[in-house]
Amino acid sequence: MKDFARIVDGGDLGQILMIADTNDYDKPVLEFKFSPSITELGICSTSLVFDDDESGYTARDKTFSAMSDESAIGVVRTVVDQMVLAFGEDAK
């Protein structure tokens, strides 16, 4: 069976769940779920969205397979840093 999900230890970011899936518009996505330590926020997600054709599904699967833990952490850290800018340092 082909893997479609992986959990990464994000250190201070906690667990990061990567899922190769499709979104509500049936486009292939690589989704990252995480729980930032920002007041009043629960589980959050961000996605890389690929073209809705065979090459998009192939690109998603190759990206999922090649994604290192460090790269996944980098994606989530970028999003969390933007959240801190939006909500302020007191949010942490």
SEGU-475768 format. One record per atom (N, C-alpha, C): residue number from 0; x, y, z; residue in three letters; atom name. Coordinates in Angstrom, 3 decimals. Layout:
<atoms>
ATOM    i        xx        yy        zz   aa  at
ATOM  NUM         X         Y         Z  ala  CA
...
</atoms>
This chain:
<atoms>
ATOM    i        xx        yy        zz   aa  at
ATOM    0     0.842    -1.179     0.000  met   N
ATOM    0     0.000     0.000     0.000  met  CA
ATOM    0     0.886     1.241     0.000  met   C
ATOM    1     0.516     2.204    -0.807  lys   N
ATOM    1     1.264     3.444    -0.939  lys  CA
ATOM    1     0.944     4.374     0.238  lys   C
ATOM    2     2.001     4.942     0.870  asp   N
ATOM    2     1.791     5.883     1.970  asp  CA
ATOM    2     1.101     7.144     1.468  asp   C
ATOM    3     0.200     7.674     2.284  phe   N
ATOM    3    -0.468     8.929     1.944  phe  CA
ATOM    3    -0.357     9.938     3.071  phe   C
ATOM    4     0.250     9.545     4.200  ala   N
ATOM    4     0.382    10.445     5.342  ala  CA
ATOM    4     1.668    10.145     6.095  ala   C
ATOM    5     2.170    11.177     6.764  arg   N
ATOM    5     3.372    11.018     7.567  arg  CA
ATOM    5     3.352    12.050     8.689  arg   C
ATOM    6     3.808    11.645     9.871  ile   N
ATOM    6     3.912    12.570    10.997  ile  CA
ATOM    6     5.375    12.946    11.164  ile   C
ATOM    7     5.607    14.249    11.295  val   N
ATOM    7     6.945    14.794    11.480  val  CA
ATOM    7     7.011    15.407    12.872  val   C
ATOM    8     8.112    15.172    13.581  asp   N
ATOM    8     8.341    15.830    14.866  asp  CA
ATOM    8     8.894    17.213    14.569  asp   C
ATOM    9     8.071    18.223    14.799  gly   N
ATOM    9     8.444    19.598    14.494  gly  CA
ATOM    9     9.159    20.314    15.620  gly   C
ATOM   10     9.638    19.582    16.612  gly   N
ATOM   10    10.333    20.221    17.733  gly  CA
ATOM   10     9.403    21.157    18.468  gly   C
ATOM   11     9.775    22.441    18.539  asp   N
ATOM   11     8.952    23.427    19.240  asp  CA
ATOM   11     7.605    23.655    18.562  asp   C
ATOM   12     7.450    23.203    17.320  leu   N
ATOM   12     6.172    23.338    16.607  leu  CA
ATOM   12     5.225    22.175    16.894  leu   C
ATOM   13     5.722    21.140    17.560  gly   N
ATOM   13     4.902    19.963    17.844  gly  CA
ATOM   13     4.818    19.046    16.631  gly   C
ATOM   14     3.803    18.219    16.614  gln   N
ATOM   14     3.621    17.278    15.513  gln  CA
ATOM   14     3.108    18.000    14.270  gln   C
ATOM   15     3.601    17.557    13.135  ile   N
ATOM   15     3.135    18.046    11.834  ile  CA
ATOM   15     2.659    16.823    11.062  ile   C
ATOM   16     1.414    16.846    10.631  leu   N
ATOM   16     0.850    15.754     9.853  leu  CA
ATOM   16     0.815    16.176     8.390  leu   C
ATOM   17     1.521    15.438     7.529  met   N
ATOM   17     1.494    15.682     6.087  met  CA
ATOM   17     0.574    14.654     5.452  met   C
ATOM   18    -0.331    15.132     4.600  ile   N
ATOM   18    -1.294    14.247     3.955  ile  CA
ATOM   18    -1.337    14.548     2.456  ile   C
ATOM   19    -1.137    13.537     1.630  ala   N
ATOM   19    -1.342    13.651     0.192  ala  CA
ATOM   19    -2.822    13.360    -0.057  ala   C
ATOM   20    -3.559    14.356    -0.535  asp   N
ATOM   20    -5.016    14.249    -0.607  asp  CA
ATOM   20    -5.530    15.084    -1.771  asp   C
ATOM   21    -6.839    15.298    -1.810  thr   N
ATOM   21    -7.447    16.256    -2.733  thr  CA
ATOM   21    -8.236    17.258    -1.894  thr   C
ATOM   22    -8.392    18.467    -2.422  asn   N
ATOM   22    -9.151    19.477    -1.685  asn  CA
ATOM   22   -10.634    19.428    -2.074  asn   C
ATOM   23   -11.397    20.396    -1.598  asp   N
ATOM   23   -12.837    20.426    -1.876  asp  CA
ATOM   23   -13.156    20.622    -3.354  asp   C
ATOM   24   -12.162    21.052    -4.135  tyr   N
ATOM   24   -12.352    21.253    -5.572  tyr  CA
ATOM   24   -11.752    20.107    -6.375  tyr   C
ATOM   25   -11.430    19.004    -5.679  asp   N
ATOM   25   -10.846    17.794    -6.278  asp  CA
ATOM   25    -9.485    18.029    -6.916  asp   C
ATOM   26    -8.756    19.054    -6.439  lys   N
ATOM   26    -7.387    19.275    -6.899  lys  CA
ATOM   26    -6.439    18.539    -5.959  lys   C
ATOM   27    -5.364    17.978    -6.501  pro   N
ATOM   27    -4.396    17.294    -5.641  pro  CA
ATOM   27    -3.682    18.300    -4.738  pro   C
ATOM   28    -3.546    17.945    -3.468  val   N
ATOM   28    -2.892    18.826    -2.493  val  CA
ATOM   28    -1.963    18.011    -1.609  val   C
ATOM   29    -0.967    18.690    -1.080  leu   N
ATOM   29    -0.150    18.170     0.004  leu  CA
ATOM   29    -0.482    19.067     1.188  leu   C
ATOM   30    -1.211    18.504     2.136  glu   N
ATOM   30    -1.727    19.268     3.272  glu  CA
ATOM   30    -0.830    19.061     4.490  glu   C
ATOM   31    -0.644    20.137     5.237  phe   N
ATOM   31     0.128    20.119     6.472  phe  CA
ATOM   31    -0.807    20.530     7.605  phe   C
ATOM   32    -1.012    19.659     8.577  lys   N
ATOM   32    -1.848    19.970     9.746  lys  CA
ATOM   32    -0.925    20.113    10.947  lys   C
ATOM   33    -1.228    21.122    11.783  phe   N
ATOM   33    -0.377    21.409    12.932  phe  CA
ATOM   33    -1.191    22.179    13.966  phe   C
ATOM   34    -0.702    22.185    15.192  ser   N
ATOM   34    -1.378    22.897    16.274  ser  CA
ATOM   34    -0.424    23.925    16.860  ser   C
ATOM   35    -0.497    25.170    16.375  pro   N
ATOM   35     0.433    26.190    16.863  pro  CA
ATOM   35     0.112    26.586    18.301  pro   C
ATOM   36     1.121    27.020    19.004  ser   N
ATOM   36     0.886    27.460    20.387  ser  CA
ATOM   36     0.517    28.939    20.376  ser   C
ATOM   37    -0.564    29.237    19.691  ile   N
ATOM   37    -1.102    30.592    19.614  ile  CA
ATOM   37    -2.471    30.571    20.291  ile   C
ATOM   38    -2.664    31.492    21.202  thr   N
ATOM   38    -3.890    31.547    21.986  thr  CA
ATOM   38    -5.120    31.455    21.099  thr   C
ATOM   39    -6.045    30.603    21.492  glu   N
ATOM   39    -7.358    30.436    20.869  glu  CA
ATOM   39    -7.345    29.791    19.489  glu   C
ATOM   40    -6.196    29.278    19.056  leu   N
ATOM   40    -6.159    28.552    17.792  leu  CA
ATOM   40    -5.997    27.069    18.083  leu   C
ATOM   41    -6.766    26.263    17.393  gly   N
ATOM   41    -6.650    24.815    17.522  gly  CA
ATOM   41    -5.806    24.267    16.397  gly   C
ATOM   42    -6.237    23.161    15.836  ile   N
ATOM   42    -5.506    22.547    14.739  ile  CA
ATOM   42    -5.693    23.402    13.487  ile   C
ATOM   43    -4.586    23.730    12.844  cys   N
ATOM   43    -4.589    24.557    11.637  cys  CA
ATOM   43    -4.047    23.726    10.478  cys   C
ATOM   44    -4.257    24.211     9.268  ser   N
ATOM   44    -3.693    23.518     8.113  ser  CA
ATOM   44    -3.328    24.514     7.027  ser   C
ATOM   45    -2.383    24.107     6.218  thr   N
ATOM   45    -2.013    24.834     5.014  thr  CA
ATOM   45    -1.735    23.788     3.953  thr   C
ATOM   46    -1.869    24.156     2.697  ser   N
ATOM   46    -1.727    23.169     1.624  ser  CA
ATOM   46    -0.920    23.706     0.462  ser   C
ATOM   47    -0.210    22.804    -0.181  leu   N
ATOM   47     0.363    23.055    -1.492  leu  CA
ATOM   47    -0.629    22.477    -2.484  leu   C
ATOM   48    -1.120    23.284    -3.420  val   N
ATOM   48    -2.138    22.847    -4.378  val  CA
ATOM   48    -1.478    22.658    -5.741  val   C
ATOM   49    -1.793    21.544    -6.382  phe   N
ATOM   49    -1.203    21.203    -7.674  phe  CA
ATOM   49    -2.270    21.253    -8.767  phe   C
ATOM   50    -1.819    21.264   -10.029  asp   N
ATOM   50    -2.744    21.290   -11.166  asp  CA
ATOM   50    -3.664    20.074   -11.128  asp   C
ATOM   51    -4.900    20.302   -11.585  asp   N
ATOM   51    -5.920    19.257   -11.572  asp  CA
ATOM   51    -5.846    18.419   -12.847  asp   C
ATOM   52    -4.732    17.716   -12.998  asp   N
ATOM   52    -4.571    16.785   -14.105  asp  CA
ATOM   52    -3.571    15.710   -13.669  asp   C
ATOM   53    -3.290    14.783   -14.547  glu   N
ATOM   53    -2.415    13.672   -14.175  glu  CA
ATOM   53    -1.043    14.154   -13.709  glu   C
ATOM   54    -0.523    15.197   -14.371  ser   N
ATOM   54     0.798    15.702   -13.970  ser  CA
ATOM   54     0.748    16.322   -12.570  ser   C
ATOM   55    -0.391    16.892   -12.189  gly   N
ATOM   55    -0.546    17.445   -10.845  gly  CA
ATOM   55    -0.526    16.368    -9.778  gly   C
ATOM   56    -1.212    15.258   -10.043  tyr   N
ATOM   56    -1.207    14.144    -9.097  tyr  CA
ATOM   56     0.198    13.548    -8.977  tyr   C
ATOM   57     0.879    13.442   -10.109  thr   N
ATOM   57     2.250    12.927   -10.093  thr  CA
ATOM   57     3.166    13.863    -9.314  thr   C
ATOM   58     3.029    15.166    -9.541  ala   N
ATOM   58     3.857    16.148    -8.837  ala  CA
ATOM   58     3.584    16.115    -7.332  ala   C
ATOM   59     2.311    15.990    -6.951  arg   N
ATOM   59     1.977    15.904    -5.527  arg  CA
ATOM   59     2.633    14.687    -4.894  arg   C
ATOM   60     2.519    13.545    -5.551  asp   N
ATOM   60     3.077    12.305    -5.005  asp  CA
ATOM   60     4.603    12.366    -4.919  asp   C
ATOM   61     5.243    12.939    -5.933  lys   N
ATOM   61     6.701    13.077    -5.903  lys  CA
ATOM   61     7.126    14.046    -4.800  lys   C
ATOM   62     6.380    15.131    -4.635  thr   N
ATOM   62     6.694    16.097    -3.585  thr  CA
ATOM   62     6.542    15.465    -2.217  thr   C
ATOM   63     5.466    14.698    -2.025  phe   N
ATOM   63     5.251    14.012    -0.751  phe  CA
ATOM   63     6.408    13.061    -0.459  phe   C
ATOM   64     6.799    12.273    -1.437  ser   N
ATOM   64     7.879    11.297    -1.244  ser  CA
ATOM   64     9.219    11.971    -0.962  ser   C
ATOM   65     9.463    13.107    -1.612  ala   N
ATOM   65    10.755    13.780    -1.486  ala  CA
ATOM   65    10.823    14.757    -0.309  ala   C
ATOM   66     9.683    15.098     0.278  met   N
ATOM   66     9.643    16.111     1.338  met  CA
ATOM   66    10.384    15.612     2.576  met   C
ATOM   67    11.461    16.299     2.917  ser   N
ATOM   67    12.208    15.947     4.123  ser  CA
ATOM   67    11.488    16.516     5.348  ser   C
ATOM   68    11.828    15.981     6.501  asp   N
ATOM   68    11.259    16.523     7.738  asp  CA
ATOM   68    11.592    18.001     7.866  asp   C
ATOM   69    12.826    18.368     7.545  glu   N
ATOM   69    13.255    19.763     7.651  glu  CA
ATOM   69    12.441    20.677     6.728  glu   C
ATOM   70    12.133    20.200     5.528  ser   N
ATOM   70    11.333    20.999     4.590  ser  CA
ATOM   70     9.904    21.171     5.093  ser   C
ATOM   71     9.330    20.099     5.640  ala   N
ATOM   71     7.972    20.186     6.202  ala  CA
ATOM   71     7.949    21.176     7.372  ala   C
ATOM   72     8.962    21.109     8.221  ile   N
ATOM   72     9.061    22.043     9.342  ile  CA
ATOM   72     9.177    23.474     8.815  ile   C
ATOM   73     9.949    23.669     7.751  gly   N
ATOM   73    10.098    24.996     7.152  gly  CA
ATOM   73     8.786    25.556     6.640  gly   C
ATOM   74     7.971    24.708     6.006  val   N
ATOM   74     6.657    25.151     5.509  val  CA
ATOM   74     5.800    25.633     6.676  val   C
ATOM   75     5.722    24.813     7.728  val   N
ATOM   75     4.858    25.149     8.863  val  CA
ATOM   75     5.415    26.344     9.627  val   C
ATOM   76     6.740    26.412     9.811  arg   N
ATOM   76     7.328    27.544    10.539  arg  CA
ATOM   76     7.013    28.869     9.830  arg   C
ATOM   77     7.052    28.866     8.504  thr   N
ATOM   77     6.720    30.074     7.741  thr  CA
ATOM   77     5.285    30.511     8.013  thr   C
ATOM   78     4.368    29.554     8.030  val   N
ATOM   78     2.954    29.873     8.296  val  CA
ATOM   78     2.778    30.375     9.730  val   C
ATOM   79     3.402    29.706    10.691  val   N
ATOM   79     3.276    30.116    12.094  val  CA
ATOM   79     3.868    31.510    12.295  val   C
ATOM   80     5.005    31.789    11.662  asp   N
ATOM   80     5.596    33.127    11.767  asp  CA
ATOM   80     4.639    34.193    11.246  asp   C
ATOM   81     3.933    33.894    10.162  gln   N
ATOM   81     2.949    34.837     9.623  gln  CA
ATOM   81     1.765    35.009    10.582  gln   C
ATOM   82     1.378    33.932    11.249  met   N
ATOM   82     0.295    34.012    12.235  met  CA
ATOM   82     0.702    34.911    13.400  met   C
ATOM   83     1.946    34.768    13.849  val   N
ATOM   83     2.423    35.611    14.955  val  CA
ATOM   83     2.410    37.069    14.532  val   C
ATOM   84     2.806    37.350    13.301  leu   N
ATOM   84     2.739    38.735    12.808  leu  CA
ATOM   84     1.305    39.250    12.801  leu   C
ATOM   85     0.372    38.400    12.424  ala   N
ATOM   85    -1.039    38.799    12.358  ala  CA
ATOM   85    -1.665    38.970    13.743  ala   C
ATOM   86    -1.325    38.059    14.663  phe   N
ATOM   86    -1.965    38.073    15.985  phe  CA
ATOM   86    -1.132    38.764    17.037  phe   C
ATOM   87     0.133    39.058    16.741  gly   N
ATOM   87     1.011    39.722    17.690  gly  CA
ATOM   87     1.783    38.741    18.542  gly   C
ATOM   88     2.879    39.216    19.105  glu   N
ATOM   88     3.737    38.378    19.938  glu  CA
ATOM   88     3.010    37.847    21.166  glu   C
ATOM   89     2.002    38.560    21.656  asp   N
ATOM   89     1.273    38.107    22.849  asp  CA
ATOM   89     0.500    36.824    22.582  asp   C
ATOM   90     0.349    36.463    21.319  ala   N
ATOM   90    -0.406    35.267    20.960  ala  CA
ATOM   90     0.351    33.989    21.336  ala   C
ATOM   91     1.656    34.088    21.463  lys   N
ATOM   91     2.467    32.887    21.729  lys  CA
ATOM   91     2.374    32.460    23.166  lys   C
</atoms>
